[in-house]
Amino acid sequence: MKALMFGWEFPPHISGGLGTASYGLTRGLATIKDMEIIFVVPRAFGDEDQSMMRLIGAEDIPVTRRKLKLASYKKEIEYLEVNSKIIPYVDPEDFWKITREEETEEVKFVQTNEEGKIPFTGKYGVDLLKEIYNYSIVASVIAEENDFDVIHAHDWLTYPAGIAAKEVSGKPLVIHVHATDFDRSGGNVNPDVYSIEKRGMDAADKIITVSKLTQRTVIEKYGIDPSKVVTVYNAVEPLKEEFPIEKESPLPERIVTFLGRITLQKGPEYFIEAAHLVLKKMSNVRFVMAGSGDMMVKMVNLAAAKKITDKFHFTGFLKGDDVFRMLKMSDVYIMPSVSEPFGISPLEAMQSNVPVIISKQSGVAEILTYAVKVDYWDIEAMADAIYGLLNYKGAHTFFQKFGREEVESLKWENAARNVKEVYDSVLN
């Protein structure tokens, strides 16, 4: 069986969990006999691990003077060459703020370079909706020129590409919901994004969600038939051999770490409020907020207002090996997300021998036993949990030992087998 898979990012060029999950699932599927993956991204940089799949960069596919009929756009368009550059992207965390302030314009032309190819950067920015549309155009070309059995589109960014490939090929479409705009926006849903998500869900033959939490959102908020939706939980990559789990920290104090995007969805303000309460009770602790996002400045100001900046550190965005170096320095990891479809980072922390505190409003809470679970808004319970894990050795050792054992059973190979069953169901 061969799957044509559309993603938006792939390691080492990632800005969050989407690329990490795409890599893990692809690696897991590669272990299944007779399973082949063609993985498409807007832009391929050349340093991606292609041992388990064939990687295609959409920007390498010529589209000039092709005539494609896309039923979803209800008209036949001749794509003309326009030799002008696409406006550069802003940082990922700025996208949500900007797209809620600017109206999108109807796309009339596809901008190509002198080779008739559409330039992509594979990032998130002011032209993201236009880029998604262009990606769907290239997807139809790729679907015409390649042989495959099933289409798999990761997250809303690639749903139009999946739909275009389905229209051209007639092959079944599986979409993978890693998050919805209800999660990302805190309820302030972007109508353009919602429309793309809804259209993708309606067009899909089957929908994979990363948790029961997300499954309920898909059914209740988008009006999808429950029989069409199945949950497949994420997993975690094995820890690299060069990263032993022994704790390494240059500081004498204990370290509590928040690692993720500093956005409304991740609940960073609750982390700071809890840190403030803990620091009233003990002084030999430091708090680290590792990440970047549109709430960064607000969080710096909040820490200053609480007068805890001497014990609070902002590292900026971390990725790759730097994530595990940070975890090796940590005594406790916390994910206070307001709405988290899954959450792979707690698994990475547990894998690194770090006890974790997670919000009950996260998908990963559905499958973890040896994690402390609190409501994201309950800063007193959060502070109590942090204090307990730092001061009671028995509790720390308990969650450290059994947490690591638990997470080692969460393998991408198992998730891949469940996804393969979804492929079989739409083909049969």
Residue pairs with C-beta under 8 A, 6 or more apart in sequence:
1 34
1 35
1 36
1 149
1 150
1 420
1 423
1 427
2 35
2 36
2 37
2 38
2 147
2 148
2 149
2 150
3 29
3 35
3 36
3 37
3 38
3 148
3 149
3 150
3 151
3 152
3 423
4 38
4 40
4 142
4 143
4 146
4 148
4 150
4 151
4 152
4 165
4 171
5 22
5 26
5 37
5 38
5 39
5 40
5 53
5 151
5 152
5 153
5 154
6 40
6 135
6 139
6 151
6 152
6 153
6 154
6 158
6 161
6 162
6 165
7 18
7 19
7 22
7 39
7 40
7 41
7 154
7 155
7 158
8 18
8 19
8 41
8 42
8 122
8 154
8 155
8 157
8 158
9 15
9 18
9 19
9 22
9 41
9 122
10 19
10 22
10 23
10 39
10 41
10 44
10 48
10 55
11 19
11 20
11 23
11 48
11 49
11 320
12 47
12 48
12 319
12 320
13 19
13 45
13 48
13 122
14 20
14 319
15 92
15 123
15 124
15 317
16 92
16 261
17 178
17 342
17 343
17 344
17 345
18 154
18 155
18 178
20 237
20 344
21 154
21 178
21 210
21 234
21 342
21 344
22 39
22 154
23 49
23 237
24 234
24 235
24 236
24 237
24 412
24 415
25 412
25 415
25 416
25 419
26 37
26 39
26 52
26 53
27 52
27 237
27 412
28 235
28 411
28 412
28 413
28 414
28 415
28 416
28 417
28 419
29 35
29 37
29 52
29 416
29 419
29 420
30 37
30 51
30 52
30 53
31 413
31 416
32 416
32 417
32 420
35 420
36 53
36 54
37 52
37 53
37 54
38 53
38 54
38 56
38 142
38 146
38 148
39 53
39 54
39 55
39 56
40 55
40 56
40 57
40 58
40 139
40 142
40 161
41 55
41 56
41 57
41 58
41 122
42 57
42 58
42 59
42 120
42 121
42 122
42 131
42 135
43 57
43 58
43 59
43 120
43 121
43 122
44 55
44 56
44 57
44 59
44 60
48 55
56 142
57 120
58 118
58 120
58 134
58 135
58 138
58 139
58 142
59 117
59 118
59 119
59 120
60 117
61 117
61 118
61 138
61 141
61 142
62 115
62 116
62 117
62 141
63 79
63 110
63 112
63 116
63 117
63 118
63 137
63 138
63 141
64 79
64 80
64 81
64 112
64 116
64 117
65 78
65 79
65 80
65 81
65 116
66 79
66 141
67 76
67 77
67 78
67 79
68 76
68 77
68 79
68 137
68 140
68 141
68 168
69 76
69 167
70 77
70 136
70 137
70 140
70 164
70 167
71 167
72 160
72 163
72 164
72 167
72 199
72 203
79 109
79 110
79 112
79 137
80 109
80 110
81 112
81 116
82 109
82 110
82 111
82 112
83 112
83 113
83 114
84 111
85 111
85 119
86 111
86 119
86 120
86 121
86 127
86 130
86 131
87 125
87 126
87 127
88 121
88 125
89 121
89 123
89 124
89 125
89 126
89 127
89 128
90 98
90 125
90 126
91 125
91 292
92 123
92 124
92 125
92 261
93 261
93 262
93 263
93 292
93 293
93 294
93 296
94 125
94 294
95 124
95 125
95 126
95 128
96 184
96 185
96 190
96 263
96 294
97 294
98 125
98 126
99 126
99 128
99 129
99 190
99 192
99 193
100 188
100 190
102 126
104 129
104 130
104 192
107 130
107 133
107 134
110 118
110 134
110 137
111 118
111 119
111 134
112 118
112 119
113 119
118 134
118 137
118 138
120 131
120 134
120 135
128 157
129 192
132 157
132 158
132 160
132 161
132 196
133 160
135 157
135 158
135 160
135 161
136 160
136 161
136 163
136 164
137 164
138 161
139 160
139 161
139 162
139 164
139 165
140 164
140 165
140 167
140 168
142 165
143 151
143 164
143 165
143 166
143 168
143 169
143 171
144 168
144 169
148 169
148 171
149 171
149 423
149 427
150 171
150 172
150 173
150 174
150 423
150 426
150 427
151 162
151 165
151 166
151 169
151 171
151 172
151 173
151 174
152 162
152 174
152 175
152 176
152 419
152 423
153 159
153 161
153 162
153 173
153 174
153 175
153 176
153 200
154 176
154 178
155 176
155 177
155 178
155 179
156 180
156 181
156 193
156 196
156 197
156 200
159 175
159 196
159 197
159 199
159 200
159 201
159 203
160 196
160 199
160 200
162 173
162 175
162 200
162 203
162 204
163 173
163 199
163 200
163 203
165 171
165 173
166 172
166 173
166 203
172 205
172 206
172 426
172 427
173 203
173 204
173 205
174 204
174 205
174 206
174 207
174 208
174 422
174 423
174 426
175 200
175 201
175 203
175 204
175 206
175 207
175 208
176 208
176 210
177 197
177 201
177 207
177 208
177 209
177 210
177 214
177 218
177 341
178 210
178 341
178 342
179 210
179 214
179 341
180 197
180 214
180 217
180 218
180 221
180 222
180 341
181 189
181 190
181 193
181 194
181 197
182 189
182 217
182 221
182 339
183 214
183 217
183 265
183 339
183 340
183 341
184 263
184 265
185 264
185 265
186 264
186 265
186 338
186 339
197 222
198 222
201 207
201 218
201 222
201 224
202 224
204 228
205 228
205 426
206 228
206 229
206 230
206 422
206 425
206 426
207 218
207 224
207 228
207 229
207 230
208 230
208 231
208 232
208 419
208 422
209 215
209 218
209 229
209 230
209 231
209 232
209 341
210 231
210 232
210 233
210 234
210 341
210 342
210 363
211 231
211 233
211 341
211 342
211 362
211 363
211 364
211 366
212 231
212 363
212 366
213 339
213 341
213 361
213 362
213 363
213 366
214 231
214 341
214 342
214 363
215 229
215 230
215 231
218 224
218 229
219 225
219 226
219 229
230 422
232 415
232 418
232 419
232 422
233 342
233 363
233 366
233 367
233 410
233 415
234 342
234 344
234 347
234 364
234 410
234 415
235 347
235 410
235 411
235 412
235 414
235 415
236 344
236 347
236 348
236 351
236 407
236 410
236 412
237 412
239 245
239 324
239 351
239 352
240 321
240 324
243 321
243 324
243 328
243 352
245 328
245 351
245 352
245 353
245 404
246 328
246 353
247 328
247 329
247 331
247 353
248 325
248 328
248 329
249 255
249 328
249 329
249 330
250 329
251 286
251 329
252 284
253 284
253 285
253 286
253 311
254 284
254 285
254 286
254 331
254 332
254 390
255 285
255 286
255 287
255 288
255 329
255 330
255 331
255 332
256 275
256 278
256 285
256 286
256 287
256 288
256 330
256 331
256 332
256 333
256 334
256 386
256 390
257 287
257 288
257 290
257 326
257 327
257 329
257 330
257 332
257 333
257 334
257 349
257 354
258 266
258 268
258 271
258 287
258 288
258 289
258 290
258 291
258 333
258 334
258 335
258 336
259 290
259 291
259 318
259 323
259 326
259 327
259 333
259 335
259 345
259 349
260 266
260 290
260 291
260 335
260 337
260 345
261 291
261 292
261 293
262 268
262 289
262 291
262 292
262 293
262 294
262 295
262 296
262 299
263 293
263 294
263 295
264 295
264 338
265 337
265 338
265 339
265 340
266 291
266 293
266 335
266 336
266 337
266 338
266 340
267 336
267 337
267 338
267 359
267 376
268 289
268 293
268 295
268 299
268 336
269 295
269 298
269 299
269 302
270 336
270 376
270 377
270 379
270 382
271 287
271 289
271 334
271 336
271 382
272 287
272 289
272 299
272 302
272 303
272 306
272 308
272 312
273 306
273 379
274 334
274 336
274 379
274 382
274 383
274 386
275 287
275 303
275 306
275 308
275 311
275 312
275 383
275 386
276 306
276 308
277 379
277 380
277 383
278 285
278 287
278 383
278 386
278 387
278 390
279 285
279 308
279 311
281 387
282 387
282 390
282 391
283 311
285 311
285 390
286 311
286 312
286 313
287 308
287 311
287 312
287 313
288 312
288 313
288 314
288 315
288 326
288 330
289 299
289 312
289 313
289 314
289 315
290 315
290 316
290 317
290 318
290 323
290 326
291 315
291 316
291 317
291 318
292 316
292 317
296 314
299 314
300 314
303 309
303 312
315 326
318 326
323 345
323 348
324 348
324 352
327 333
327 348
327 349
327 352
327 354
328 352
330 349
330 352
330 354
331 354
331 355
331 389
331 390
331 396
332 354
332 355
332 356
332 357
332 386
332 389
332 390
333 345
333 346
333 349
333 354
333 355
333 356
333 357
334 356
334 357
334 358
334 382
334 386
335 343
335 345
335 346
335 356
335 357
335 358
335 359
335 362
335 364
336 357
336 359
336 374
336 376
336 382
337 343
337 358
337 359
337 361
337 362
337 376
338 359
338 361
338 376
339 361
340 359
340 361
340 362
340 363
340 364
341 363
342 362
342 363
342 364
343 358
343 362
343 363
343 364
344 364
346 356
346 358
346 362
346 364
346 368
346 371
347 364
347 407
347 410
349 356
350 356
350 368
350 370
350 371
350 403
350 404
350 406
350 407
351 404
351 407
351 408
353 400
353 404
354 400
355 371
355 372
355 389
355 395
355 396
355 399
355 400
355 403
356 368
356 371
356 372
356 399
356 403
357 371
357 372
357 373
357 374
357 382
357 385
357 386
357 389
358 364
358 365
358 368
358 371
358 372
358 373
358 374
359 365
359 373
359 374
359 375
359 376
360 373
360 374
360 375
360 376
361 375
361 376
364 371
365 371
365 373
367 410
368 403
368 406
369 402
369 406
370 398
370 399
370 402
370 403
370 405
370 406
371 399
371 403
372 385
372 389
372 399
374 381
374 382
374 385
375 381
388 395
389 395
389 396
389 399
390 396
